[in-house]
Amino acid sequence: MTAPADRPVAATILVGVDLGLPHFDAELEELGLLAQTAGLEPVARMTCKRKAPDAALFVGSGKADEIKALAEETGASEILFDQSLSPAQQRNLERHTGLPVNDRTLLILEIFAQRARSHEGKLQVELARLRYLSTRLVRRWSHLERQTGGAGVRGGPGEKQIELDRRMIDDSIKRTRERLVKVKKQRQTQRRQRERRETFNISLVGYTNAGKSTLFNALVKARAYAADQLFATLDTTTRQLYLAEASRSVSLSDTVGFIRDLPHGLIDAFQATLQEAADADLLIHVVDAANPHHPEQLEEVQRVLHEIGAGDVPQLLVFNKTDMLLPEQLPQRTVDTFEIEGVQVPRVFASSRTGAGLPELRGELARIVAMPAPQESQIAFPEPVA
């Protein structure tokens, strides 16, 4: 999808289809950011409305003609859809437009492949990509093309290339799964060691680019990679955080950010990493308070947390990036409560960049850590925190 460093960046047309679902990104802002993160250059955007996707071309033949004409006009070399395409729709669109057509799922997979650094992260991305590519062998697995063997060689002239490719990719999926099982066992051993030490485990979660890594660095004085871009962090980083107010240390983990329509293959593949959130004693849910879409982003994070089995873990909300709010948008109090799915949870307004609100955040963490173990699965805070 992405061009190598020595080649020009791919000029890309962004396409979004409004199917009447909530939170449709009419400006394709997030898709544009994802494209830029992957090294693509959006040169045009097109949206349309449909009651349901066209079975053959997703957008219908008329709109496909418009996309083709727009590509010729702008000199685009690739087309990128904000929705997931079926293999058949993808192939038909490529034949119709004469250009490579990709979707949001592959785009996110490509970004993850670029950013993964740890052995586990690379394995997880590879498994998700293999699963995706297995349904698109005709074009996506082109590097497996080779001459068929001669007489007596398994997979000889009588076997179709597609069958050879499928066998190879199935074998790769099996090997990658086996390697991930070993990594998962290692993580479980590490977690058991922390449990024996009675460590209080806290995980940072939130929508991508909400400022989790910047907050992590500010709290533990670490140097985890942080940047104003989507998916800056893919690999879990864990450090000890000393809370002077509670006279004890806790374990703080920075995890991968969530995003709308995160490919299910990635959720499955990253189960070992996301398990840090499911096994945590407390989640610090970081929200970009300056983003006008933060209510929808908060809701999406809650959905993914339930999907990975972390929906019942107690939460502390941090409305981050208050330094980017207008004066009239600033809260009257640094600490209050916020309702999530019928439960009042503590909320702290803060700026990871300037440090505003961080003393109050540490105080809230100390207060929660000092609380006796809850009888229910969720810690409730029925009264506003003073």
Stockholm file with secondary structure:
# STOCKHOLM 1.0

chainA/1-386         MTAPADRPVAATILVGVDLGLPHFDAELEELGLLAQTAGLEPVARMTCKRKAPDAALFVGSGKADEIKALAEETGASEILFDQSLSPAQQRNLERHTGLPVNDRTLLILEIFAQRARSHEGKLQVELARLRYLSTRLVRRWSHLERQTGGAGVRGGPGEKQIELDRRMIDDSIKRTRERLVKVKKQRQTQRRQRERRETFNISLVGYTNAGKSTLFNALVKARAYAADQLFATLDTTTRQLYLAEASRSVSLSDTVGFIRDLPHGLIDAFQATLQEAADADLLIHVVDAANPHHPEQLEEVQRVLHEIGAGDVPQLLVFNKTDMLLPEQLPQRTVDTFEIEGVQVPRVFASSRTGAGLPELRGELARIVAMPAPQESQIAFPEPVA
#=GR chainA/1-386 SS CCCCTTSCCCEEEEEEEECSCTTCCTTCHHHHHHHHHTTCEEEEEEEEECSSCBTTTBSCHHHHHHHHHHHHHHTCCEEEESSCCCHHHHHHHHHHHSSCEEEHHHHHHHHHHHHCCSHHHHHHHHHHHHHHHTTCHHHHTGGGCCCCCCTTSSSCTTSCHHHHHHHHHHHHHHHHHHHHHHHHHHHHHHHHHHHHTTCCEEEEEEBTTSSHHHHHHHHHTCCCCCCSSTTCCCSCEEEEEEETTTTEEEEEEECCCBCTTCCHHHHHHTHHHHHHHHTCSEEEEEEETTSTTHHHHHHHHHHHHHHTTCTTSCEEEEEECGGGSCGGGSCSCSEEEEEETTEEEEEEECCTTTCTTHHHHHHHHHHHHHSCCCSSSSCCCCSCCC
#=GC SS_cons         CCCCTTSCCCEEEEEEEECSCTTCCTTCHHHHHHHHHTTCEEEEEEEEECSSCBTTTBSCHHHHHHHHHHHHHHTCCEEEESSCCCHHHHHHHHHHHSSCEEEHHHHHHHHHHHHCCSHHHHHHHHHHHHHHHTTCHHHHTGGGCCCCCCTTSSSCTTSCHHHHHHHHHHHHHHHHHHHHHHHHHHHHHHHHHHHHTTCCEEEEEEBTTSSHHHHHHHHHTCCCCCCSSTTCCCSCEEEEEEETTTTEEEEEEECCCBCTTCCHHHHHHTHHHHHHHHTCSEEEEEEETTSTTHHHHHHHHHHHHHHTTCTTSCEEEEEECGGGSCGGGSCSCSEEEEEETTEEEEEEECCTTTCTTHHHHHHHHHHHHHSCCCSSSSCCCCSCCC
//
